[in-house]
């Protein structure tokens, strides 16, 4: 049985991206899923001065250990002002100081959702372009538009969008064989 970590690039207690990541990961058969919450990995704002004075915070090391010890990653990015959320970028920056290839070539389903019609696609596109240089092995992507209209009771309610997600989840599952 394979191990998967699922998380959102958000610290919202009611994160729609965490809901999407949790749902998508639950669709992978024969997998143990661990859902991570960025609130459990609080970090100071990255700065070179802080790193030189105090070193790398333990929570950055712990999160990176989760990545290195899993078989696959399901990540859904919140989009703030056209890019990923500051809390995620901060974690990303700290982890990259430990290992420049922080994603460790783990198969990844990379997603985004938002209340709007673009479903976080701008931030998703930035991540797709950047992660490959950081050891990202993105095997599938998915964007869920209009979250409030298309997601309810822990699942995607729009059949066409749910079918699209299932195709992407299947690509992730195939990469684990």
MIDOSE-1310 file (N, C-alpha, C; in nm, 2 decimals, decimal comma, always signed):
residues 177
xxxx	+0,08/-0,12/+0,00/+0,00/+0,00/+0,00/+0,09/+0,12/+0,00; +0,06/+0,22/-0,08/+0,13/+0,34/-0,10/+0,09/+0,45/+0,00; +0,18/+0,54/+0,04/+0,15/+0,65/+0,13/+0,14/+0,78/+0,05; +0,04/+0,85/+0,08/+0,01/+0,98/+0,01/-0,01/+1,09/+0,12
xxxx	+0,06/+1,21/+0,10/+0,02/+1,32/+0,18/-0,06/+1,41/+0,10; -0,16/+1,47/+0,16/-0,25/+1,57/+0,10/-0,25/+1,69/+0,18; -0,24/+1,81/+0,12/-0,25/+1,93/+0,19/-0,29/+2,05/+0,10; -0,32/+2,16/+0,17/-0,36/+2,28/+0,09/-0,25/+2,38/+0,12
xxxx	-0,22/+2,46/+0,02/-0,13/+2,58/+0,03/-0,21/+2,69/+0,10; -0,26/+2,67/+0,21/-0,35/+2,77/+0,28/-0,34/+2,74/+0,43; -0,36/+2,85/+0,51/-0,38/+2,83/+0,65/-0,52/+2,86/+0,70; -0,61/+2,87/+0,61/-0,75/+2,90/+0,65/-0,81/+2,78/+0,72
xxxx	-0,87/+2,80/+0,83/-0,93/+2,69/+0,91/-1,04/+2,62/+0,83; -1,10/+2,69/+0,73/-1,21/+2,64/+0,65/-1,17/+2,63/+0,50; -1,04/+2,60/+0,48/-0,98/+2,60/+0,35/-1,06/+2,52/+0,25; -1,10/+2,58/+0,14/-1,16/+2,51/+0,03/-1,06/+2,42/-0,04
xxxx	-0,94/+2,47/-0,04/-0,83/+2,39/-0,11/-0,80/+2,26/-0,02; -0,81/+2,27/+0,11/-0,78/+2,15/+0,19/-0,90/+2,05/+0,17; -1,02/+2,10/+0,15/-1,13/+2,02/+0,12/-1,11/+1,94/-0,01; -1,07/+2,02/-0,11/-1,04/+1,96/-0,24/-0,93/+1,85/-0,24
xxxx	-0,82/+1,89/-0,17/-0,71/+1,80/-0,16/-0,75/+1,67/-0,09; -0,82/+1,68/+0,02/-0,87/+1,57/+0,10/-0,96/+1,48/+0,02; -1,05/+1,54/-0,06/-1,14/+1,46/-0,14/-1,06/+1,39/-0,25; -0,97/+1,46/-0,32/-0,90/+1,40/-0,43/-0,81/+1,28/-0,38
xxxx	-0,74/+1,30/-0,27/-0,66/+1,19/-0,21/-0,74/+1,07/-0,17; -0,87/+1,10/-0,13/-0,95/+0,98/-0,09/-0,99/+0,90/-0,21; -0,98/+0,95/-0,33/-1,02/+0,88/-0,45/-0,91/+0,78/-0,50; -0,79/+0,79/-0,44/-0,68/+0,70/-0,48/-0,70/+0,57/-0,40
xxxx	-0,72/+0,46/-0,48/-0,74/+0,33/-0,41/-0,61/+0,27/-0,36; -0,62/+0,19/-0,26/-0,51/+0,12/-0,20/-0,40/+0,22/-0,16; -0,44/+0,32/-0,09/-0,34/+0,42/-0,04/-0,37/+0,46/+0,10; -0,27/+0,48/+0,18/-0,28/+0,54/+0,31/-0,26/+0,69/+0,29
xxxx	-0,36/+0,77/+0,33/-0,36/+0,91/+0,31/-0,34/+0,98/+0,45; -0,24/+1,07/+0,45/-0,22/+1,16/+0,56/-0,25/+1,30/+0,52; -0,35/+1,37/+0,58/-0,38/+1,51/+0,55/-0,30/+1,60/+0,64; -0,22/+1,68/+0,59/-0,14/+1,78/+0,66/-0,21/+1,91/+0,66
xxxx	-0,19/+1,99/+0,77/-0,25/+2,12/+0,78/-0,13/+2,22/+0,81; -0,12/+2,32/+0,73/-0,01/+2,42/+0,75/-0,01/+2,48/+0,88; -0,13/+2,49/+0,95/-0,13/+2,55/+1,08/-0,06/+2,47/+1,18; -0,03/+2,34/+1,15/+0,05/+2,26/+1,25/+0,20/+2,28/+1,22
xxxx	+0,24/+2,36/+1,13/+0,38/+2,38/+1,09/+0,41/+2,53/+1,09; +0,38/+2,60/+1,19/+0,40/+2,74/+1,20/+0,54/+2,78/+1,18; +0,57/+2,88/+1,11/+0,70/+2,92/+1,08/+0,72/+3,08/+1,08; +0,83/+3,13/+1,12/+0,86/+3,27/+1,11/+0,87/+3,31/+0,96
xxxx	+0,85/+3,43/+0,93/+0,87/+3,48/+0,79/+1,01/+3,46/+0,75; +1,03/+3,39/+0,64/+1,17/+3,37/+0,59/+1,25/+3,50/+0,57; +1,37/+3,50/+0,62/+1,47/+3,60/+0,59/+1,61/+3,54/+0,60; +1,70/+3,58/+0,52/+1,83/+3,54/+0,52/+1,89/+3,57/+0,66
xxxx	+1,86/+3,69/+0,71/+1,92/+3,73/+0,84/+1,87/+3,63/+0,95; +1,74/+3,60/+0,95/+1,69/+3,50/+1,05/+1,75/+3,36/+1,03; +1,77/+3,32/+0,91/+1,83/+3,19/+0,89/+1,97/+3,19/+0,94; +2,05/+3,30/+0,92/+2,19/+3,30/+0,96/+2,20/+3,31/+1,12
xxxx	+2,10/+3,38/+1,18/+2,10/+3,40/+1,32/+2,05/+3,27/+1,40; +1,95/+3,21/+1,34/+1,88/+3,10/+1,42/+1,88/+2,97/+1,35; +1,91/+2,96/+1,22/+1,91/+2,84/+1,15/+1,77/+2,81/+1,09; +1,75/+2,69/+1,04/+1,63/+2,65/+0,98/+1,53/+2,60/+1,09
xxxx	+1,41/+2,65/+1,10/+1,31/+2,61/+1,20/+1,28/+2,46/+1,19; +1,26/+2,39/+1,30/+1,22/+2,25/+1,30/+1,10/+2,22/+1,22; +1,00/+2,31/+1,22/+0,88/+2,28/+1,14/+0,90/+2,27/+0,99; +0,99/+2,35/+0,94/+1,03/+2,33/+0,80/+1,09/+2,20/+0,77
xxxx	+1,18/+2,15/+0,87/+1,24/+2,02/+0,85/+1,14/+1,91/+0,87; +1,04/+1,92/+0,96/+0,94/+1,82/+0,98/+0,85/+1,81/+0,85; +0,81/+1,92/+0,79/+0,73/+1,92/+0,68/+0,80/+1,85/+0,56; +0,93/+1,89/+0,54/+1,01/+1,83/+0,44/+1,03/+1,68/+0,46
xxxx	+1,04/+1,64/+0,59/+1,04/+1,50/+0,62/+0,92/+1,42/+0,57; +0,80/+1,49/+0,58/+0,68/+1,43/+0,53/+0,68/+1,41/+0,38; +0,74/+1,51/+0,31/+0,75/+1,50/+0,17/+0,84/+1,38/+0,13; +0,96/+1,38/+0,19/+1,06/+1,28/+0,16/+1,02/+1,14/+0,19
xxxx	+0,93/+1,12/+0,29/+0,89/+0,99/+0,33/+0,76/+0,94/+0,27; +0,70/+1,02/+0,18/+0,57/+0,97/+0,12/+0,60/+0,92/-0,02; +0,50/+0,85/-0,08/+0,51/+0,80/-0,21/+0,45/+0,90/-0,31; +0,36/+0,99/-0,27/+0,30/+1,08/-0,36/+0,24/+1,20/-0,28
xxxx	+0,22/+1,31/-0,36/+0,17/+1,43/-0,30/+0,04/+1,48/-0,37; -0,06/+1,51/-0,29/-0,18/+1,58/-0,35/-0,18/+1,72/-0,28; -0,16/+1,82/-0,37/-0,15/+1,96/-0,32/-0,25/+2,04/-0,39; -0,33/+2,12/-0,32/-0,42/+2,22/-0,38/-0,38/+2,36/-0,33
xxxx	-0,35/+2,44/-0,42/-0,30/+2,58/-0,38/-0,41/+2,68/-0,38; -0,41/+2,75/-0,27/-0,50/+2,87/-0,26/-0,43/+2,98/-0,34; -0,51/+3,07/-0,40/-0,46/+3,18/-0,48/-0,49/+3,31/-0,41; -0,39/+3,38/-0,38/-0,41/+3,52/-0,33/-0,34/+3,62/-0,42
xxxx	-0,42/+3,71/-0,47/-0,37/+3,81/-0,56/-0,29/+3,76/-0,68; -0,33/+3,64/-0,73/-0,27/+3,59/-0,86/-0,15/+3,50/-0,84; -0,12/+3,46/-0,71/-0,02/+3,37/-0,69/-0,05/+3,29/-0,56; +0,04/+3,19/-0,53/+0,00/+3,11/-0,41/+0,01/+3,20/-0,28
xxxx	-0,06/+3,15/-0,18/-0,07/+3,22/-0,05/+0,07/+3,23/+0,01; +0,08/+3,34/+0,09/+0,21/+3,37/+0,16/+0,25/+3,26/+0,25; +0,15/+3,20/+0,32/+0,19/+3,09/+0,42/+0,25/+2,98/+0,34; +0,21/+2,94/+0,23/+0,27/+2,84/+0,15/+0,40/+2,88/+0,09
xxxx	+0,41/+3,00/+0,04/+0,54/+3,05/-0,02/+0,64/+3,05/+0,09; +0,61/+3,09/+0,21/+0,70/+3,09/+0,32/+0,75/+2,95/+0,36; +0,66/+2,85/+0,36/+0,70/+2,72/+0,39/+0,80/+2,67/+0,27; +0,76/+2,70/+0,15/+0,83/+2,66/+0,03/+0,97/+2,72/+0,04
xxxx	+0,98/+2,85/+0,08/+1,11/+2,91/+0,09/+1,20/+2,85/+0,19; +1,15/+2,82/+0,31/+1,22/+2,76/+0,42/+1,27/+2,62/+0,37; +1,18/+2,54/+0,32/+1,22/+2,40/+0,27/+1,33/+2,40/+0,17; +1,32/+2,50/+0,08/+1,42/+2,51/-0,03/+1,56/+2,54/+0,02
xxxx	+1,56/+2,60/+0,14/+1,70/+2,62/+0,20/+1,76/+2,49/+0,25; +1,67/+2,39/+0,28/+1,72/+2,26/+0,32/+1,76/+2,18/+0,20; +1,67/+2,18/+0,10/+1,69/+2,10/-0,02/+1,63/+2,17/-0,14; +1,71/+2,21/-0,23/+1,67/+2,28/-0,35/+1,57/+2,20/-0,44
xxxx	+1,58/+2,07/-0,42/+1,49/+1,98/-0,50/+1,38/+1,92/-0,40; +1,32/+2,01/-0,32/+1,24/+1,98/-0,21/+1,12/+1,88/-0,24; +1,07/+1,88/-0,36/+0,96/+1,79/-0,39/+1,01/+1,65/-0,41; +1,14/+1,63/-0,42/+1,20/+1,49/-0,42/+1,15/+1,40/-0,53
xxxx	+1,11/+1,46/-0,64/+1,06/+1,39/-0,76/+0,95/+1,29/-0,72; +0,87/+1,33/-0,62/+0,75/+1,25/-0,58/+0,64/+1,28/-0,68; +0,57/+1,18/-0,73/+0,45/+1,20/-0,81/+0,36/+1,30/-0,74; +0,31/+1,40/-0,82/+0,23/+1,50/-0,76/+0,10/+1,53/-0,84
xxxx	-0,01/+1,53/-0,77/-0,14/+1,59/-0,83/-0,14/+1,73/-0,78; -0,13/+1,82/-0,87/-0,12/+1,97/-0,83/-0,26/+2,03/-0,87; -0,32/+2,09/-0,78/-0,46/+2,15/-0,80/-0,47/+2,29/-0,74; -0,58/+2,35/-0,78/-0,62/+2,47/-0,72/-0,78/+2,48/-0,73
xxxx	-0,83/+2,56/-0,64/-0,97/+2,60/-0,65/-0,99/+2,73/-0,59; -1,10/+2,80/-0,63/-1,13/+2,93/-0,58/-1,28/+2,95/-0,59; -1,34/+3,05/-0,53/-1,48/+3,08/-0,55/-1,51/+3,13/-0,69; -1,41/+3,18/-0,76/-1,43/+3,24/-0,89/-1,42/+3,14/-1,01
xxxx	-1,45/+3,19/-1,13/-1,46/+3,11/-1,25/-1,33/+3,05/-1,30; -1,22/+3,11/-1,26/-1,09/+3,06/-1,31/-1,03/+2,95/-1,21; -1,09/+2,93/-1,10/-1,05/+2,82/-1,01/-0,90/+2,82/-0,97; -0,84/+2,94/-0,95/-0,71/+2,95/-0,90/-0,60/+2,91/-1,01
xxxx	-0,64/+2,92/-1,14/-0,55/+2,88/-1,25/-0,43/+2,96/-1,26; -0,43/+3,09/-1,22/-0,31/+3,17/-1,23/-0,20/+3,13/-1,14; -0,24/+3,10/-1,01/-0,14/+3,05/-0,92/-0,10/+2,91/-0,95; -0,19/+2,83/-1,00/-0,16/+2,70/-1,05/-0,05/+2,70/-1,16
xxxx	-0,07/+2,79/-1,25/+0,02/+2,80/-1,36/+0,16/+2,84/-1,31; +0,17/+2,93/-1,22/+0,30/+2,97/-1,16/+0,36/+2,85/-1,10; +0,29/+2,77/-1,02/+0,35/+2,66/-0,95/+0,39/+2,55/-1,05; +0,32/+2,53/-1,16/+0,36/+2,43/-1,26/+0,49/+2,47/-1,32
xxxx	+0,51/+2,60/-1,35/+0,63/+2,65/-1,41/+0,75/+2,64/-1,31; +0,72/+2,66/-1,18/+0,83/+2,67/-1,08/+0,87/+2,53/-1,02; +0,77/+2,45/-0,99/+0,80/+2,33/-0,92/+0,89/+2,23/-0,99; +0,89/+2,23/-1,12/+0,97/+2,14/-1,20/+1,12/+2,16/-1,17
xxxx	+1,15/+2,29/-1,14/+1,29/+2,32/-1,11/+1,33/+2,29/-0,97; +1,23/+2,25/-0,89/+1,25/+2,22/-0,75/+1,22/+2,07/-0,72; +1,24/+1,99/-0,81/+1,22/+1,84/-0,79/+1,08/+1,80/-0,80; +1,00/+1,88/-0,86/+0,85/+1,85/-0,88/+0,83/+1,76/-0,99
xxxx	+0,76/+1,65/-0,97/+0,72/+1,55/-1,07/+0,57/+1,56/-1,08; +0,52/+1,66/-1,15/+0,38/+1,68/-1,16/+0,32/+1,59/-1,27; +0,24/+1,49/-1,22/+0,19/+1,39/-1,31/+0,05/+1,43/-1,36; -0,02/+1,51/-1,28/-0,15/+1,56/-1,32/-0,19/+1,69/-1,25
xxxx	-0,28/+1,76/-1,32/-0,32/+1,89/-1,26/-0,47/+1,90/-1,27; -0,53/+1,98/-1,19/-0,67/+2,00/-1,19/-0,71/+2,14/-1,13; -0,80/+2,20/-1,19/-0,85/+2,33/-1,14/-1,00/+2,32/-1,12; -1,05/+2,35/-1,00/-1,20/+2,35/-0,98/-1,25/+2,49/-0,97
xxxx	-1,33/+2,54/-1,07/-1,38/+2,67/-1,07/-1,51/+2,68/-0,98; -1,54/+2,80/-0,94/-1,67/+2,82/-0,87/-1,69/+2,72/-0,76; -1,60/+2,71/-0,66/-1,60/+2,61/-0,56/-1,74/+2,59/-0,49; -1,80/+2,70/-0,46/-1,93/+2,70/-0,39/-2,04/+2,64/-0,47
xxxx	-2,03/+2,65/-0,60/-2,13/+2,59/-0,69/-2,11/+2,44/-0,72; -1,98/+2,40/-0,71/-1,94/+2,27/-0,76/-1,89/+2,17/-0,66; -1,89/+2,21/-0,53/-1,84/+2,12/-0,42/-1,93/+2,13/-0,30; -1,98/+2,02/-0,25/-2,07/+2,02/-0,14/-2,06/+1,88/-0,07
xxxx	-2,07/+1,88/+0,06/-2,07/+1,76/+0,14/-1,95/+1,68/+0,12; -1,83/+1,74/+0,10/-1,71/+1,67/+0,09/-1,67/+1,62/-0,04; -1,75/+1,66/-0,15/-1,72/+1,60/-0,28/-1,76/+1,70/-0,39; -1,71/+1,68/-0,51/-1,75/+1,76/-0,63/-1,89/+1,71/-0,67
xxxx	-1,97/+1,81/-0,69/-2,11/+1,78/-0,72/-2,14/+1,79/-0,87; -2,05/+1,86/-0,95/-2,07/+1,87/-1,09/-2,01/+1,74/-1,15; -2,09/+1,66/-1,22/-2,04/+1,53/-1,27/-1,93/+1,55/-1,37; -1,94/+1,64/-1,46/-1,83/+1,66/-1,56/-1,70/+1,69/-1,49
xxxx	-1,70/+1,79/-1,40/-1,58/+1,82/-1,32/-1,53/+1,71/-1,24; -1,62/+1,63/-1,18/-1,58/+1,52/-1,10/-1,51/+1,41/-1,19; -1,56/+1,39/-1,31/-1,50/+1,30/-1,40/-1,36/+1,34/-1,44; -1,34/+1,47/-1,46/-1,21/+1,53/-1,49/-1,11/+1,50/-1,38
xxxx	-1,16/+1,52/-1,26/-1,07/+1,50/-1,14/-1,04/+1,35/-1,13; -1,13/+1,26/-1,15/-1,11/+1,12/-1,15/-1,00/+1,08/-1,25; -1,00/+1,14/-1,37/-0,90/+1,11/-1,47/-0,76/+1,15/-1,42; -0,75/+1,27/-1,35/-0,63/+1,31/-1,30/-0,58/+1,23/-1,18
xxxx	-0,67/+1,19/-1,09/-0,64/+1,10/-0,98/-0,59/+0,97/-1,04; -0,65/+0,91/-1,14/-0,61/+0,79/-1,20/-0,46/+0,80/-1,25; -0,43/+0,91/-1,31/-0,29/+0,93/-1,36/-0,19/+0,93/-1,24; -0,23/+0,99/-1,13/-0,15/+0,98/-1,01/-0,13/+0,84/-0,96
xxxx	-0,24/+0,77/-0,96/-0,24/+0,63/-0,91/-0,16/+0,54/-1,01; -0,17/+0,56/-1,13/-0,08/+0,49/-1,23/+0,07/+0,51/-1,21; +0,10/+0,63/-1,17/+0,24/+0,67/-1,15/+0,30/+0,60/-1,03; +0,21/+0,54/-0,94/+0,25/+0,47/-0,82/+0,27/+0,32/-0,84
x	+0,24/+0,27/-0,95/+0,25/+0,13/-0,98/+0,39/+0,09/-1,01
